[in-house]
Every structure is written in structure tokens, then in C-alpha cells.
Amino acid sequence: VPDKITEEDDSSWIAKLQGGVKTKDKIVFFRQFATLIGAGLPLSNSLRTVAEQTETKAMKAIILDVLAGVEAGKSLHDSCKKHTDVFDHVCLSLIEAGEMSGTLDLALKRLAAQKEKDDSNKVQECLGKIEGAAQHLLSLINDVLDMSRVESGRVKIEEEPVCIDTAKDNIFSIMNGNAEAKNIRFTSVIDD
């Protein structure tokens, strides 16, 4: 015999699924929804149609929950508000503005375009970080290989006389070129 009976929050299962909503799913949702609204379909019918065409379980569950809110008499903005992991502040503001001005389809198209741009920027940023890390790793591997060749005796280091002034000038010219590329003034002072 249970000693306590509690009612489960029916939105908790949706919260568990929200982790599965990807940016691509949001973009597809906004584009499809915008097209249907722009074609003159009522809000409920548009949401229902998009839900039927959505393959991702998490996104479908959220759309159906939003649809339930709209059919219960809430605005689209209010129905989306409880899914802040999917509909961020900017999304909610644009949806609300679109509802109030009668340009919901345009607001949804803008959201899709912005999400695509944000997603593309993230990909480029990650690729840049990966490339930088790969270059650093290759440099370390080259250093290790150079040291192992020296230690194994396959590379001989010979002593040669070096002109300090020439070496200084060569180093200065390399450093100065790098500094100028970054708009940094580089000066060298060596006491005799």
C-alpha cells in the first residue's frame, strides 16, 4: 500500500525530451510554420500539420504541447514560453511581435534565418579551434621527432661560428614583420 500518492507534472516528460532538440530541428520548424501561416492556414492547423511532418520526437512533443496551449485559448507566445530551452528570449519576443502586428510568418522566417546564421557561425568557430589545436599538436610532434633524431645520433649538431649581430638582425626582422601584421610596434635594444 503506497503511503503517498503524488501527481506527476505532465510537462516533465517533455523537459526530458528537450535535450534532443537540435538547431536544425528549430530551423525546419520555423520555416515550415512560416510557410503555412503565410499561406493563410489558421494557427492550430499550421501547428498540427508541422507536428505531423516533424520526425524528431522531442520537437514533435514540444509542438504538440504548444498546439494544446493555443487550442486552450493561449497566445502562441504564451504557449511557447514554457519551453525556454527551445524558444529563447529573442524567439519569444519576435513571435509576440509577429502575433501583435499580424506578421507572424515574417517573424518566423527571420527566426529561421537567424538560427541558420548562428549555427553556421558556431561551426566556423569550432573548425577554427580544431585547426589551431591541430597545428599546435603537429608542432609538438615535430619538436619531439627532432629531439629523438638528435638523441639517437641520426642528426649531428655541428658547431659553427655565429655572428651575433647578423642573428639579432634576422630575428628582429622576423619579429618586426609579425608585429607589424598585428599593428604592434616592436623595438630591440641590445647593450654592448
RARASUL-V134534 format. One record per backbone hydrogen bond with DSSP energy under -0.5 kcal/mol. NH is the residue of the N-H (numbers start at 0). CO is the residue of the C=O. E is the energy in kcal/mol with one decimal. If there is no record, write none. Layout:
# RARASUL-V134534
nh=NH co=CO e=E
nh=NH co=CO e=E
This chain:
# RARASUL-V134534
nh=5 co=3 e=-0.5
nh=9 co=7 e=-0.5
nh=11 co=8 e=-1.9
nh=14 co=10 e=-2.0
nh=15 co=11 e=-1.8
nh=16 co=12 e=-1.3
nh=17 co=13 e=-1.6
nh=18 co=15 e=-0.5
nh=19 co=16 e=-2.4
nh=20 co=17 e=-1.9
nh=21 co=19 e=-0.7
nh=25 co=21 e=-1.7
nh=26 co=22 e=-2.5
nh=27 co=23 e=-2.5
nh=28 co=24 e=-2.3
nh=29 co=25 e=-2.9
nh=30 co=26 e=-2.5
nh=31 co=27 e=-2.7
nh=32 co=28 e=-2.8
nh=33 co=29 e=-2.3
nh=34 co=30 e=-2.2
nh=35 co=31 e=-2.2
nh=36 co=32 e=-2.5
nh=37 co=33 e=-2.7
nh=38 co=34 e=-1.4
nh=39 co=36 e=-1.5
nh=40 co=35 e=-2.0
nh=45 co=41 e=-2.6
nh=46 co=42 e=-2.5
nh=47 co=43 e=-2.6
nh=48 co=44 e=-2.5
nh=49 co=45 e=-2.5
nh=50 co=46 e=-2.5
nh=51 co=47 e=-2.3
nh=52 co=48 e=-1.6
nh=53 co=49 e=-0.9
nh=53 co=50 e=-0.7
nh=59 co=55 e=-2.6
nh=60 co=56 e=-2.5
nh=61 co=57 e=-1.8
nh=62 co=58 e=-2.7
nh=63 co=59 e=-2.6
nh=64 co=60 e=-1.9
nh=65 co=61 e=-2.6
nh=66 co=62 e=-2.8
nh=67 co=63 e=-2.2
nh=68 co=64 e=-1.9
nh=69 co=65 e=-2.4
nh=70 co=66 e=-2.9
nh=71 co=67 e=-1.2
nh=72 co=69 e=-1.6
nh=73 co=68 e=-2.4
nh=78 co=74 e=-2.2
nh=79 co=75 e=-2.1
nh=80 co=76 e=-1.4
nh=82 co=79 e=-2.3
nh=85 co=82 e=-1.4
nh=86 co=82 e=-3.2
nh=87 co=85 e=-0.8
nh=91 co=87 e=-2.7
nh=92 co=88 e=-2.4
nh=93 co=89 e=-2.5
nh=94 co=90 e=-2.8
nh=95 co=91 e=-2.5
nh=96 co=92 e=-2.5
nh=97 co=93 e=-2.7
nh=98 co=94 e=-2.5
nh=99 co=95 e=-2.4
nh=100 co=96 e=-2.2
nh=101 co=97 e=-1.2
nh=102 co=97 e=-1.4
nh=103 co=97 e=-0.6
nh=106 co=102 e=-2.1
nh=107 co=103 e=-2.6
nh=108 co=104 e=-2.0
nh=109 co=105 e=-2.3
nh=110 co=106 e=-2.1
nh=111 co=107 e=-2.2
nh=112 co=108 e=-2.4
nh=113 co=109 e=-2.6
nh=114 co=110 e=-2.7
nh=115 co=111 e=-2.3
nh=116 co=112 e=-2.2
nh=117 co=113 e=-2.9
nh=118 co=114 e=-2.5
nh=119 co=115 e=-2.3
nh=120 co=116 e=-2.4
nh=121 co=117 e=-2.1
nh=122 co=118 e=-2.0
nh=123 co=119 e=-2.4
nh=124 co=120 e=-2.4
nh=125 co=121 e=-2.5
nh=126 co=122 e=-2.6
nh=127 co=123 e=-2.2
nh=128 co=124 e=-2.0
nh=129 co=125 e=-2.5
nh=130 co=126 e=-2.6
nh=131 co=127 e=-2.3
nh=132 co=128 e=-2.4
nh=133 co=129 e=-2.5
nh=134 co=130 e=-2.4
nh=135 co=131 e=-2.1
nh=136 co=132 e=-2.5
nh=137 co=133 e=-2.6
nh=138 co=134 e=-2.1
nh=139 co=135 e=-2.3
nh=140 co=136 e=-2.5
nh=141 co=137 e=-2.7
nh=142 co=138 e=-2.2
nh=143 co=139 e=-2.4
nh=144 co=140 e=-2.7
nh=145 co=141 e=-2.6
nh=146 co=142 e=-2.4
nh=147 co=143 e=-2.4
nh=148 co=144 e=-2.0
nh=149 co=145 e=-2.0
nh=150 co=146 e=-2.8
nh=151 co=147 e=-2.0
nh=152 co=148 e=-0.6
nh=152 co=149 e=-0.8
nh=153 co=148 e=-1.3
nh=154 co=148 e=-1.4
nh=157 co=155 e=-0.6
nh=163 co=161 e=-0.8
nh=166 co=162 e=-2.4
nh=167 co=163 e=-2.9
nh=168 co=164 e=-2.5
nh=169 co=165 e=-2.5
nh=170 co=166 e=-2.6
nh=171 co=167 e=-2.9
nh=172 co=168 e=-2.4
nh=173 co=169 e=-2.0
nh=174 co=170 e=-2.8
nh=175 co=171 e=-3.0
nh=176 co=172 e=-1.8
nh=177 co=173 e=-1.9
nh=178 co=174 e=-2.5
nh=179 co=175 e=-2.8
nh=180 co=176 e=-1.7
nh=181 co=177 e=-0.8
nh=181 co=178 e=-0.9
nh=182 co=179 e=-1.7
nh=183 co=178 e=-2.9
nh=185 co=183 e=-0.5
nh=186 co=184 e=-0.5
